Amino acid sequence: MAWFKKTKEVRTDKKGKIPEGLWVKCDSCKEIVYKKEIDKNLKVCPKCNYHFRISARERLKLLVDEGSFVEMDEGLVSVDPLNFKDTISYKERVKEKQKKSGLKEAVISGDALIKGYPVSLIIMDFSFMGGSMGSVVGEKVSRAAERAVEKKQPLITVSSSGGARMQEGIFSLMQMAKVAAAVGRLRDNGILYISIMCDPTFGGVTASFATLGDIILAEPKSLIGFAGARVIEQTIKQPLPDDFQRAEFLLEHGLIDIVVGRKNLKETLAKFFELLL
């Protein structure tokens, strides 16, 4: 009666393993997507159009004409005016982020061409201490605005930040007034300023230069605000809409002018240049 005999399992020492990093779970639709497919799609989910966060260097390649970018103020680095220390010292944290990101600070600044139009450019990188604005970020934004006035060319800023850098205390908060004044000089001299807000843009960056553009753009579904939704709910004791602080909600309520997908961002900027320059 061989029917009832228990067959021996075939055992193997080797287990099939799927290499790590091949698949990515979308933060929005929760679908598992092949990473190469997302990379080819400019880090945008092909299932739901969710825009993944990208580095400042990646964004630079998407926006400017090839070979046209000239970096400025690269040597500026953060100091430690308060001798701040949490789990590690502020100086050590900055060095750690510099090594990990390949950047010296949370922002890249310089001059470039976009569809042949010369611009001054600021691009923030959220991976560097949450894109926080300290003395160096404020100085770079201010200098970029000054170059734009001097060269009579538009200023383009790309924001992605959690706000002011707490490790620099009042020196960080002072940057809000400083960059607002610098952007004000653009207006006084009739220089075009376009602000692009990406996920996330919060705190002192939202409350200063990011919302002072002549034209304000945002990527789809970007989280944009000053304080977080939970803090606001606890303060006003009322529930907030599900899409509160999303780019589309802010477009409906007049804070931003247009929501533009990553693929169309460069072309959209060029159209504004054609109309306004």
Backbone torsions as a table, in degrees:
resi	resn	phi	psi	omega
1	MET	NA	69.9	-177.2
2	ALA	-66.9	-15.2	-178.3
3	TRP	-59.9	-31.7	-173.1
4	PHE	-99.5	6.8	177.7
5	LYS	-77.2	138.6	179.4
6	LYS	-82.7	117.8	-179.2
7	THR	-75.6	145.9	179.4
8	LYS	-76.0	137.9	177.7
9	GLU	-74.9	141.6	175.9
10	VAL	-86.1	116.8	-178.1
11	ARG	-102.6	147.2	177.0
12	THR	-137.9	144.6	179.9
13	ASP	-78.8	-21.1	-176.2
14	LYS	-97.4	127.9	176.8
15	LYS	-106.2	135.5	178.8
16	GLY	-67.3	126.9	-179.7
17	LYS	-121.0	137.3	174.9
18	ILE	-89.4	125.2	-179.6
19	PRO	-55.7	139.7	179.8
20	GLU	-71.3	151.8	175.7
21	GLY	87.3	2.2	179.6
22	LEU	-80.7	-27.6	-174.6
23	TRP	-124.8	149.7	-179.9
24	VAL	-130.3	135.7	175.5
25	LYS	-92.1	122.4	-178.8
26	CYS	-67.5	132.9	-179.5
27	ASP	-69.2	-20.4	-176.7
28	SER	-94.9	-62.3	-175.6
29	CYS	-89.6	-9.3	178.3
30	LYS	67.7	10.5	176.7
31	GLU	-73.9	148.7	174.9
32	ILE	-91.0	119.8	-173.5
33	VAL	-122.9	141.4	177.4
34	TYR	-62.1	126.1	-173.2
35	LYS	-59.3	-39.0	-179.9
36	LYS	-63.8	-31.8	178.4
37	GLU	-67.2	-38.9	177.6
38	ILE	-68.1	-41.6	179.9
39	ASP	-61.9	-41.8	178.6
40	LYS	-65.4	-26.3	-177.6
41	ASN	-94.6	25.8	178.1
42	LEU	60.0	38.2	179.7
43	LYS	62.0	38.7	176.1
44	VAL	-119.8	131.9	-179.0
45	CYS	-64.7	124.4	179.9
46	PRO	-72.4	-12.7	-178.8
47	LYS	-86.1	-43.3	-172.7
48	CYS	-130.0	2.4	179.3
49	ASN	70.5	19.1	176.1
50	TYR	-67.9	132.9	-179.4
51	HIS	-95.1	109.6	176.3
52	PHE	-69.5	154.0	176.5
53	ARG	-70.1	141.3	179.1
54	ILE	-127.8	161.9	-178.5
55	SER	-76.9	165.9	178.1
56	ALA	-62.8	-38.3	179.8
57	ARG	-66.6	-39.6	177.6
58	GLU	-64.0	-42.4	-179.5
59	ARG	-67.4	-35.1	178.1
60	LEU	-58.7	-43.6	179.5
61	LYS	-63.3	-33.3	-178.5
62	LEU	-74.0	-31.1	-170.1
63	LEU	-93.8	-41.7	-168.7
64	VAL	-99.3	159.4	175.4
65	ASP	-66.4	141.8	-174.6
66	GLU	-57.9	130.0	176.2
67	GLY	77.2	5.6	-174.1
68	SER	-95.0	-14.7	-173.3
69	PHE	-78.2	130.2	174.8
70	VAL	-120.9	112.5	-176.6
71	GLU	-74.9	140.3	179.8
72	MET	-119.9	153.7	173.3
73	ASP	56.0	32.0	-177.5
74	GLU	-65.2	-26.9	-175.3
75	GLY	-79.5	-8.1	-179.8
76	LEU	-69.9	127.3	178.8
77	VAL	-133.6	155.7	-178.0
78	SER	-71.1	142.4	169.6
79	VAL	-107.2	-177.3	-175.7
80	ASP	-123.9	76.9	-173.7
81	PRO	-65.0	-23.2	-177.0
82	LEU	-104.3	0.1	-172.0
83	ASN	50.7	47.7	-172.3
84	PHE	-74.2	140.1	176.8
85	LYS	-146.9	130.6	169.4
86	ASP	-112.4	-109.1	174.3
87	THR	-73.0	-30.9	172.4
88	ILE	-136.2	168.6	-179.8
89	SER	-71.5	157.1	179.0
90	TYR	-60.9	-40.6	179.7
91	LYS	-60.5	-41.9	179.4
92	GLU	-67.2	-38.0	180.0
93	ARG	-65.5	-41.0	177.9
94	VAL	-62.4	-45.3	179.2
95	LYS	-61.5	-39.7	179.4
96	GLU	-61.6	-44.6	179.6
97	LYS	-70.1	-35.1	177.3
98	GLN	-62.5	-43.6	-179.7
99	LYS	-66.5	-40.6	-176.2
100	LYS	-73.0	-39.1	-173.7
101	SER	-95.1	-21.7	-174.5
102	GLY	79.2	5.8	178.2
103	LEU	-107.5	157.2	175.8
104	LYS	-91.2	-21.2	179.6
105	GLU	-151.6	-179.0	-174.7
106	ALA	-81.9	8.0	-178.3
107	VAL	-145.3	144.5	171.2
108	ILE	-109.2	134.4	178.9
109	SER	-131.4	153.1	178.8
110	GLY	168.8	-169.8	177.3
111	ASP	-115.0	148.0	-177.6
112	ALA	-158.3	177.4	172.8
113	LEU	-113.2	137.0	172.4
114	ILE	-122.4	108.3	-174.6
115	LYS	54.8	37.9	177.2
116	GLY	87.7	-8.8	-179.6
117	TYR	-91.4	126.1	178.5
118	PRO	-73.0	136.5	-179.5
119	VAL	-141.6	157.1	164.3
120	SER	-95.8	141.4	-167.5
121	LEU	-133.8	137.1	173.9
122	ILE	-128.2	125.9	177.2
123	ILE	-130.8	122.9	-179.6
124	MET	-90.7	154.3	179.7
125	ASP	-125.7	111.8	-175.8
126	PHE	-66.4	-24.4	-177.3
127	SER	-70.5	-16.2	178.6
128	PHE	-95.3	96.0	179.1
129	MET	50.8	43.8	177.5
130	GLY	64.0	25.0	-179.4
131	GLY	61.0	24.1	-173.8
132	SER	-67.2	146.9	-176.9
133	MET	-96.2	108.2	173.1
134	GLY	-109.9	-161.0	-176.4
135	SER	-62.0	-38.8	-178.1
136	VAL	-70.2	-43.9	178.4
137	VAL	-60.6	-45.6	178.9
138	GLY	-61.1	-41.0	179.6
139	GLU	-66.2	-40.6	180.0
140	LYS	-65.9	-41.1	177.7
141	VAL	-63.3	-44.5	-179.6
142	SER	-62.9	-43.5	179.5
143	ARG	-66.3	-37.2	177.7
144	ALA	-63.0	-40.8	177.5
145	ALA	-64.5	-40.6	178.5
146	GLU	-64.1	-39.6	177.5
147	ARG	-64.8	-39.2	179.9
148	ALA	-61.7	-40.8	177.7
149	VAL	-67.0	-44.7	-178.3
150	GLU	-62.9	-42.1	-177.1
151	LYS	-93.1	-3.2	-179.8
152	LYS	55.0	50.8	178.8
153	GLN	-131.8	154.9	-176.6
154	PRO	-62.3	152.3	170.5
155	LEU	-104.8	129.7	176.0
156	ILE	-118.7	123.7	175.1
157	THR	-116.8	140.3	176.7
158	VAL	-119.8	110.8	-173.5
159	SER	-98.8	140.3	170.7
160	SER	-158.5	97.5	-167.4
161	SER	-154.9	150.0	173.8
162	GLY	-89.3	-6.8	177.9
163	GLY	123.0	-151.7	-177.5
164	ALA	-70.0	151.3	-178.3
165	ARG	-87.8	109.4	-172.4
166	MET	-62.7	-27.9	-177.1
167	GLN	-66.8	-14.3	179.1
168	GLU	-108.2	2.7	173.0
169	GLY	54.1	-132.0	-175.8
170	ILE	-64.9	-25.3	176.8
171	PHE	-63.2	-34.1	177.3
172	SER	-72.4	-46.2	-179.6
173	LEU	-62.3	-32.2	179.1
174	MET	-61.5	-26.4	-178.2
175	GLN	-63.8	-27.1	179.3
176	MET	-59.5	-48.2	178.3
177	ALA	-67.5	-38.3	-177.8
178	LYS	-62.6	-49.3	-177.7
179	VAL	-72.3	-32.2	177.0
180	ALA	-63.6	-39.6	177.7
181	ALA	-66.6	-39.4	179.3
182	ALA	-64.0	-42.8	178.3
183	VAL	-67.2	-33.1	177.7
184	GLY	-60.9	-33.3	178.6
185	ARG	-68.5	-26.9	174.0
186	LEU	-62.4	-47.8	179.7
187	ARG	-60.7	-43.2	-178.8
188	ASP	-61.5	-28.1	-177.4
189	ASN	-103.3	8.6	176.8
190	GLY	68.9	30.8	-179.6
191	ILE	-96.7	131.5	-179.1
192	LEU	-68.4	134.3	176.2
193	TYR	-128.4	119.6	178.2
194	ILE	-114.8	125.5	179.3
195	SER	-107.2	130.7	176.9
196	ILE	-115.2	120.2	-178.9
197	MET	-106.1	128.9	-177.5
198	CYS	-119.9	171.3	-176.6
199	ASP	-79.2	124.4	-11.3
200	PRO	-99.9	158.2	171.9
201	THR	-130.4	115.0	-172.9
202	PHE	-141.8	174.1	170.4
203	GLY	61.0	-138.3	-174.0
204	GLY	-63.7	-23.8	177.0
205	VAL	-72.3	-44.6	175.0
206	THR	-61.7	-39.7	-175.8
207	ALA	-80.2	4.3	178.1
208	SER	-130.5	-111.4	-167.7
209	PHE	-70.4	-26.8	-174.6
210	ALA	-65.2	-28.0	-178.4
211	THR	-106.0	15.3	-178.6
212	LEU	-107.2	8.5	-178.4
213	GLY	-68.5	150.5	170.9
214	ASP	-62.6	-36.2	174.0
215	ILE	-130.3	132.4	-179.2
216	ILE	-118.2	120.1	178.8
217	LEU	-110.1	160.9	174.0
218	ALA	-148.9	148.8	173.3
219	GLU	-77.1	153.8	-177.7
220	PRO	-55.5	137.8	174.5
221	LYS	61.8	16.1	177.5
222	SER	-65.5	140.5	173.4
223	LEU	-84.9	123.2	-176.0
224	ILE	-137.5	131.2	178.4
225	GLY	-179.0	-171.1	174.2
226	PHE	-104.5	-71.2	173.1
227	ALA	-94.3	160.6	178.8
228	GLY	-71.8	158.2	-177.4
229	ALA	-59.7	-39.4	-178.2
230	ARG	-64.1	-40.2	178.2
231	VAL	-63.8	-41.7	-179.7
232	ILE	-65.4	-44.4	178.6
233	GLU	-59.9	-41.7	179.7
234	GLN	-67.8	-28.4	-178.8
235	THR	-79.1	-46.8	-175.6
236	ILE	-91.4	-7.3	178.0
237	LYS	58.2	36.8	178.8
238	GLN	-139.9	146.7	176.5
239	PRO	-72.4	150.9	179.8
240	LEU	-108.4	155.3	177.6
241	PRO	-59.2	152.8	-178.0
242	ASP	-61.0	-35.1	-177.7
243	ASP	-95.0	14.2	179.8
244	PHE	-56.6	132.8	179.9
245	GLN	74.5	3.2	171.3
246	ARG	-79.0	153.3	-175.9
247	ALA	-55.0	-40.6	-177.5
248	GLU	-65.9	-37.4	177.1
249	PHE	-64.7	-42.8	-178.9
250	LEU	-70.0	-30.8	174.6
251	LEU	-64.5	-44.8	179.2
252	GLU	-62.3	-30.3	-175.7
253	HIS	-103.5	9.9	167.4
254	GLY	88.6	5.3	179.6
255	LEU	-76.2	-36.3	178.1
256	ILE	-119.1	163.1	-173.9
257	ASP	-97.2	-30.9	-176.1
258	ILE	-160.4	141.5	172.9
259	VAL	-101.1	124.5	-174.2
260	VAL	-128.2	129.0	175.4
261	GLY	-66.7	153.2	-175.8
262	ARG	-56.9	-37.2	-178.4
263	LYS	-64.1	-29.9	-173.2
264	ASN	-102.4	3.8	-172.6
265	LEU	-65.4	-45.8	-178.1
266	LYS	-64.5	-43.2	179.0
267	GLU	-64.2	-38.1	179.9
268	THR	-65.2	-42.1	176.8
269	LEU	-60.9	-42.6	-179.7
270	ALA	-61.6	-38.2	178.3
271	LYS	-64.7	-40.7	176.7
272	PHE	-64.1	-39.4	178.2
273	PHE	-62.1	-43.5	179.6
274	GLU	-60.5	-37.6	-176.9
275	LEU	-79.9	-33.6	-166.8
276	LEU	-111.7	-11.7	-178.4
277	LEU	-103.4	NA	NA
